[in-house]
């Protein structure tokens, strides 16, 4: 009896937890994506690696402890300790190189985050769109079902032909099919969200509102901000700085490095005397150094060309996105100010005519269908506007994801 009671309590608790589970918000999707995505984890590892390289860039090489092993009785053993000291500018340049590498890695991580967050927002927005479309279709279906019931009453009274009922039923069947198709599309979006975030599909209800992002009101402003703030452009600029410093490092190879140390001859004798040691490297292989400099200069030119190309592509992409954004805004304004009010007036007039038998059932259905299509287009355009806004703000301007 006790075990059954405990099982009942556990069952009630589990049911309560399911009932109380809240639908996922946009932040839930974003947080799950940022914590589990393998591409982001790879980029974070590269950032950690670059950060450690900054620490080790200015460290001296380990000292060398060596010993002379006598091969005859006339020779005495000796022990020496040597420390290499590079030309001072080399350490400064290496620090700049690793700092640029770290900056580039951080910006590439941010660029990857923004690309993924733009996609997750697009999926979230599309899921919102499908939910609103289903609501509109169900609303229209309810009206058609009500009209069908009225037509059946009129048919029973002999004041309406059976063909009218069949036309309403056909329209209802088509609406039900559109609802099912939209539901299938929503399921595909949910599957994509599961794959990207690892979240449970059970709580992926239709969002109840559409989060918005603010977009600058001029194309020139967007282009200027994109060139200045885009993380990929910033990363490529850091690459150019790094390659420029590498050219300097190659040229610094013409200067010798120093070596200091101490040496003790006859190490096992009580009368041993330590000797100071000093030396320099001899960078005599000019051909090798010349080739290294030319190679680094070529890498610098490649980095600069890549930066120029990506800047041009980003400018073109930002221009296209902004024009599309403006076009969607124009279409929304047209629907709000002209199409939607007109369609509502037409339906009202046709419905009144249908009730007085001056308008046919086909005219009534056409007016009803036109209104619902305009409303659906309005939802789709509003969704497209926010999808484009996310691409502009995140992918072009490089704003932070949340």
C-alpha positions as CSV (number, residue, x, y, z in Angstrom):
1,X,0.0,0.0,0.0
2,X,2.8,2.3,0.9
3,X,4.6,1.7,-2.4
4,X,1.4,2.4,-4.4
5,X,1.0,5.6,-2.5
6,X,4.5,6.7,-3.3
7,X,4.1,5.8,-6.9
8,X,0.9,7.8,-7.1
9,X,2.6,10.8,-5.6
10,X,5.5,10.5,-8.1
11,X,3.0,10.2,-10.9
12,X,1.1,13.2,-9.9
13,X,4.4,15.2,-9.5
14,X,5.6,14.2,-13.0
15,X,2.2,15.1,-14.5
16,X,2.4,18.5,-12.7
17,X,5.9,19.1,-14.1
18,X,4.7,18.4,-17.6
19,X,1.7,20.6,-17.3
20,X,3.8,23.5,-15.7
21,X,6.5,23.3,-18.4
22,X,6.6,26.6,-20.2
23,X,7.0,27.0,-24.0
24,X,10.5,27.9,-25.1
25,X,11.3,31.6,-25.6
26,X,13.7,33.1,-28.1
27,X,16.3,33.4,-25.3
28,X,15.9,29.7,-24.5
29,X,16.8,28.8,-28.0
30,X,19.7,31.3,-28.1
31,X,21.2,30.0,-24.8
32,X,20.9,26.4,-25.8
33,X,22.6,27.2,-29.2
34,X,25.5,29.1,-27.6
35,X,26.2,26.3,-25.1
36,X,26.0,23.3,-27.3
37,X,26.9,24.2,-30.9
38,X,30.1,22.3,-31.9
39,X,31.2,25.1,-34.3
40,X,31.2,27.6,-31.5
41,X,33.0,25.3,-29.2
42,X,35.7,24.8,-31.8
43,X,36.0,28.6,-32.2
44,X,36.2,29.0,-28.4
45,X,39.1,26.5,-28.3
46,X,40.9,28.6,-31.0
47,X,40.4,31.7,-28.8
48,X,41.8,29.9,-25.8
49,X,44.8,28.7,-27.8
50,X,45.5,32.2,-29.1
51,X,45.2,33.7,-25.6
52,X,47.9,31.3,-24.3
53,X,50.1,32.1,-27.2
54,X,50.0,35.8,-26.2
55,X,51.4,34.7,-22.7
56,X,54.2,32.6,-24.2
57,X,55.2,35.1,-27.0
58,X,57.6,37.1,-24.8
59,X,59.0,34.3,-22.8
60,X,62.7,33.5,-23.3
61,X,63.7,30.0,-24.4
62,X,64.7,27.5,-21.8
63,X,68.4,27.7,-20.7
64,X,70.7,25.0,-21.9
65,X,72.7,23.0,-19.4
66,X,75.5,21.0,-21.1
67,X,78.7,19.2,-20.1
68,X,81.9,18.3,-21.8
69,X,82.7,14.6,-21.5
70,X,86.5,14.0,-21.5
71,X,87.7,11.3,-23.9
72,X,91.2,11.2,-22.5
73,X,93.0,11.7,-19.2
74,X,94.5,15.0,-20.4
75,X,91.0,16.5,-20.8
76,X,89.0,17.8,-17.9
77,X,85.2,17.7,-17.6
78,X,83.3,21.0,-17.9
79,X,79.8,22.2,-17.2
80,X,78.1,25.2,-18.9
81,X,74.8,27.0,-18.5
82,X,73.7,29.1,-21.5
83,X,70.7,31.4,-22.0
84,X,69.7,32.8,-25.4
85,X,68.4,36.4,-25.6
86,X,66.8,37.4,-28.8
87,X,67.0,40.8,-30.3
88,X,64.7,43.0,-28.2
89,X,62.5,44.1,-31.1
90,X,61.7,40.4,-31.9
91,X,59.9,39.9,-28.6
92,X,57.9,43.1,-29.1
93,X,56.9,42.0,-32.6
94,X,56.0,38.5,-31.5
95,X,53.7,39.9,-28.9
96,X,52.0,42.0,-31.5
97,X,51.6,39.0,-33.8
98,X,50.0,36.9,-31.1
99,X,47.7,39.8,-30.0
100,X,46.5,40.2,-33.6
101,X,45.9,36.4,-33.8
102,X,43.9,36.6,-30.6
103,X,41.8,39.5,-31.8
104,X,41.1,37.7,-35.1
105,X,40.1,34.5,-33.3
106,X,37.7,36.4,-31.0
107,X,36.1,38.2,-34.0
108,X,35.7,35.0,-35.9
109,X,34.0,33.5,-32.9
110,X,31.6,36.4,-32.7
111,X,31.0,36.2,-36.5
112,X,30.1,32.5,-36.1
113,X,27.8,33.3,-33.2
114,X,26.0,36.0,-35.1
115,X,25.5,33.8,-38.2
116,X,24.0,31.0,-36.1
117,X,21.9,33.4,-34.1
118,X,20.5,35.0,-37.2
119,X,19.5,31.5,-38.4
120,X,17.9,30.6,-35.0
121,X,16.0,33.8,-35.1
122,X,14.8,33.1,-38.6
123,X,13.5,29.7,-37.5
124,X,11.8,31.2,-34.5
125,X,10.2,33.9,-36.6
126,X,9.0,31.3,-39.2
127,X,7.5,29.3,-36.4
128,X,5.6,32.4,-35.2
129,X,4.5,32.9,-38.8
130,X,3.1,29.4,-39.1
131,X,1.2,29.8,-35.9
132,X,-0.4,33.0,-37.0
133,X,-1.3,31.5,-40.4
134,X,-2.9,28.5,-38.7
135,X,-4.9,30.9,-36.5
136,X,-6.1,32.9,-39.5
137,X,-7.1,29.7,-41.4
138,X,-9.0,28.4,-38.5
139,X,-10.8,31.7,-38.1
140,X,-11.8,31.5,-41.7
141,X,-12.8,27.9,-41.4
142,X,-15.0,28.7,-38.5
143,X,-16.8,31.3,-40.6
144,X,-17.2,28.9,-43.5
145,X,-18.6,26.2,-41.1
146,X,-21.1,28.7,-39.8
147,X,-22.1,29.7,-43.3
148,X,-22.5,26.0,-44.1
149,X,-24.8,25.5,-41.2
150,X,-26.9,28.5,-42.3
151,X,-27.0,27.1,-45.8
152,X,-28.2,23.7,-44.6
153,X,-31.0,25.4,-42.7
154,X,-32.0,27.4,-45.8
155,X,-31.7,24.2,-47.9
156,X,-34.1,22.4,-45.5
157,X,-36.5,25.3,-45.9
158,X,-36.3,25.1,-49.6
159,X,-34.7,28.6,-50.1
160,X,-31.2,27.5,-51.1
161,X,-29.9,25.0,-53.6
162,X,-27.8,22.0,-52.5
163,X,-24.9,23.2,-54.7
164,X,-24.4,26.1,-52.3
165,X,-23.8,23.7,-49.4
166,X,-21.3,21.7,-51.5
167,X,-19.4,24.8,-52.4
168,X,-19.1,25.8,-48.7
169,X,-18.0,22.2,-47.9
170,X,-15.4,22.3,-50.7
171,X,-14.0,25.6,-49.3
172,X,-13.9,24.1,-45.8
173,X,-12.0,21.0,-47.0
174,X,-9.5,23.2,-48.8
175,X,-8.9,25.3,-45.6
176,X,-8.5,22.2,-43.5
177,X,-5.9,21.0,-46.0
178,X,-4.0,24.3,-45.8
179,X,-4.0,24.0,-42.0
180,X,-2.5,20.6,-42.2
181,X,0.1,21.7,-44.7
182,X,1.1,24.6,-42.5
183,X,1.3,22.3,-39.5
184,X,3.7,20.1,-41.5
185,X,5.8,23.1,-42.3
186,X,5.9,24.0,-38.6
187,X,7.0,20.5,-37.7
188,X,9.9,20.8,-40.1
189,X,10.9,24.1,-38.4
190,X,10.7,22.4,-35.0
191,X,13.0,19.6,-36.3
192,X,15.5,22.1,-37.4
193,X,15.4,23.8,-34.0
194,X,15.9,20.5,-32.2
195,X,19.0,19.7,-34.4
196,X,20.5,23.2,-33.8
197,X,19.8,23.5,-30.0
198,X,19.2,20.0,-28.7
199,X,16.1,21.2,-26.9
200,X,13.1,18.9,-26.4
201,X,10.4,19.2,-29.1
202,X,7.6,19.0,-26.6
203,X,7.8,22.6,-25.5
204,X,8.2,24.1,-29.0
205,X,4.8,25.8,-29.2
206,X,4.0,28.6,-31.6
207,X,5.5,31.9,-30.3
208,X,2.9,34.4,-29.2
209,X,4.8,37.5,-30.3
210,X,7.4,38.6,-32.8
211,X,10.6,40.0,-31.3
212,X,12.0,43.0,-33.2
213,X,15.4,44.5,-33.9
214,X,16.0,48.1,-34.7
215,X,17.6,48.8,-38.1
216,X,19.4,52.1,-39.0
217,X,17.2,54.3,-41.3
218,X,19.7,55.0,-44.0
219,X,21.8,52.8,-46.3
220,X,24.9,54.9,-45.9
221,X,24.7,54.5,-42.2
222,X,24.4,50.7,-42.5
223,X,27.4,50.5,-44.8
224,X,29.5,52.7,-42.6
225,X,28.6,50.6,-39.5
226,X,29.1,47.4,-41.4
227,X,32.7,48.3,-42.5
228,X,33.5,49.5,-39.0
229,X,31.9,46.9,-36.8
230,X,31.4,43.7,-38.8
231,X,33.4,40.9,-36.9
232,X,34.6,39.2,-40.0
233,X,36.0,42.4,-41.5
234,X,37.6,43.2,-38.1
235,X,39.1,39.7,-38.1
236,X,40.5,40.2,-41.6
237,X,41.9,43.5,-40.6
238,X,43.6,41.8,-37.6
239,X,45.0,39.3,-40.1
240,X,46.5,42.1,-42.1
241,X,48.1,43.6,-39.0
242,X,49.5,40.2,-38.1
243,X,51.0,39.6,-41.5
244,X,52.5,43.1,-41.5
245,X,54.2,42.3,-38.1
246,X,55.5,39.0,-39.5
247,X,57.2,41.0,-42.3
248,X,58.9,43.0,-39.6
249,X,59.9,39.8,-37.7
250,X,61.4,38.3,-40.9
251,X,63.4,41.5,-41.3
252,X,64.5,41.4,-37.7
253,X,66.2,38.1,-38.5
254,X,69.0,40.2,-40.1
255,X,70.0,41.2,-36.6
256,X,71.9,38.8,-34.3
257,X,70.6,37.3,-31.1
258,X,72.7,37.2,-28.0
259,X,73.8,34.4,-25.8
260,X,75.2,34.6,-22.2
261,X,76.2,31.9,-19.9
262,X,78.7,30.5,-17.4
263,X,81.1,27.6,-17.8
264,X,83.1,25.7,-15.2
265,X,86.1,23.7,-16.3
266,X,87.5,20.8,-14.3
267,X,84.0,20.6,-12.7
268,X,85.0,17.9,-10.2
269,X,88.1,19.8,-8.9
270,X,88.1,21.8,-5.7
271,X,90.0,24.6,-7.5
272,X,87.5,25.0,-10.3
273,X,86.9,28.5,-11.5
274,X,83.7,29.6,-13.3
275,X,84.0,31.6,-16.5
276,X,81.5,33.9,-18.0
277,X,80.4,33.3,-21.6
278,X,78.9,35.6,-24.2
279,X,78.2,35.2,-27.9
280,X,75.9,36.3,-30.7
281,X,74.3,34.5,-33.6
282,X,75.6,35.1,-37.1
283,X,72.8,35.7,-39.6
284,X,75.0,35.1,-42.6
285,X,72.6,33.3,-44.8
286,X,71.1,36.4,-46.5
287,X,69.4,34.4,-49.3
288,X,67.3,32.5,-46.8
289,X,66.3,35.7,-44.9
290,X,65.5,37.5,-48.2
291,X,63.2,34.6,-49.2
292,X,61.5,34.6,-45.8
293,X,60.8,38.4,-46.1
294,X,59.4,38.0,-49.6
295,X,57.2,35.1,-48.5
296,X,55.8,37.2,-45.6
297,X,55.2,40.2,-47.9
298,X,53.2,37.9,-50.2
299,X,51.1,36.7,-47.3
300,X,50.5,40.3,-46.3
301,X,49.3,41.2,-49.8
302,X,46.9,38.1,-49.8
303,X,45.5,39.3,-46.4
304,X,44.9,42.8,-47.8
305,X,43.2,41.6,-50.9
306,X,41.0,39.3,-48.9
307,X,40.0,42.2,-46.7
308,X,39.2,44.3,-49.7
309,X,37.1,41.5,-51.3
310,X,35.1,40.8,-48.2
311,X,34.5,44.5,-47.6
312,X,33.1,44.8,-51.1
313,X,30.9,41.7,-50.7
314,X,29.7,43.0,-47.3
315,X,28.7,46.4,-48.8
316,X,26.9,44.6,-51.7
317,X,25.0,42.3,-49.2
318,X,24.1,45.2,-46.9
319,X,22.8,47.2,-49.9
320,X,20.6,44.3,-51.1
321,X,19.3,43.5,-47.6
322,X,18.4,47.2,-46.9
323,X,16.5,47.5,-50.2
324,X,14.6,44.3,-49.5
325,X,13.8,45.6,-46.0
326,X,12.5,48.9,-47.5
327,X,10.4,47.0,-50.0
328,X,8.8,44.8,-47.3
329,X,8.0,47.9,-45.3
330,X,6.4,49.4,-48.4
331,X,4.3,46.3,-48.9
332,X,3.2,46.2,-45.3
333,X,2.1,49.9,-45.5
334,X,0.2,49.2,-48.7
335,X,-1.7,46.3,-47.0
336,X,-2.4,48.3,-43.8
337,X,-3.5,51.5,-45.6
338,X,-5.2,50.2,-48.8
339,X,-5.5,46.4,-49.4
340,X,-6.8,45.2,-46.0
341,X,-9.4,48.0,-45.5
342,X,-10.6,47.5,-49.1
343,X,-10.8,43.7,-48.8
344,X,-12.8,44.1,-45.5
345,X,-15.2,46.5,-47.2
346,X,-15.6,44.2,-50.2
347,X,-16.4,41.2,-48.0
348,X,-18.9,43.2,-46.0
349,X,-20.6,44.4,-49.1
350,X,-20.6,40.9,-50.8
351,X,-21.8,39.3,-47.6
352,X,-24.8,41.7,-47.4
353,X,-25.5,41.0,-51.1
354,X,-25.3,37.3,-50.6
355,X,-27.8,37.4,-47.7
356,X,-30.2,39.3,-50.0
357,X,-29.5,36.9,-52.9
358,X,-28.0,39.7,-55.1
359,X,-24.5,38.1,-54.8
360,X,-23.6,34.5,-55.6
361,X,-22.0,32.1,-53.2
362,X,-18.9,32.1,-55.4
363,X,-18.5,35.9,-55.0
364,X,-18.8,35.6,-51.3
365,X,-16.2,32.8,-51.2
366,X,-13.9,34.8,-53.4
367,X,-14.2,37.8,-51.1
368,X,-13.6,35.7,-48.0
369,X,-10.6,34.0,-49.6
370,X,-9.1,37.4,-50.8
371,X,-9.3,38.8,-47.3
372,X,-7.7,35.8,-45.6
373,X,-4.9,35.7,-48.2
374,X,-4.2,39.4,-47.6
375,X,-4.0,38.8,-43.8
376,X,-1.7,35.9,-44.4
377,X,0.5,37.9,-46.7
378,X,0.7,40.6,-44.0
379,X,1.9,38.1,-41.4
380,X,4.5,36.7,-43.9
381,X,5.8,40.2,-44.8
382,X,6.1,41.1,-41.1
383,X,8.1,37.9,-40.5
384,X,10.3,38.6,-43.6
385,X,11.0,42.1,-42.3
386,X,12.3,40.8,-39.0
387,X,14.3,38.0,-40.7
388,X,16.0,40.6,-42.8
389,X,16.5,42.9,-39.8
390,X,18.2,40.1,-38.0
391,X,20.6,39.6,-41.0
392,X,21.4,43.3,-41.1
393,X,21.9,43.8,-37.4
394,X,23.7,40.5,-36.7
395,X,25.5,39.5,-39.9
396,X,26.3,42.9,-41.3
397,X,26.5,45.3,-38.4
398,X,27.9,42.6,-36.1
399,X,25.8,43.5,-33.1
400,X,25.9,41.1,-30.1
401,X,23.5,38.2,-30.6
402,X,21.2,38.8,-27.6
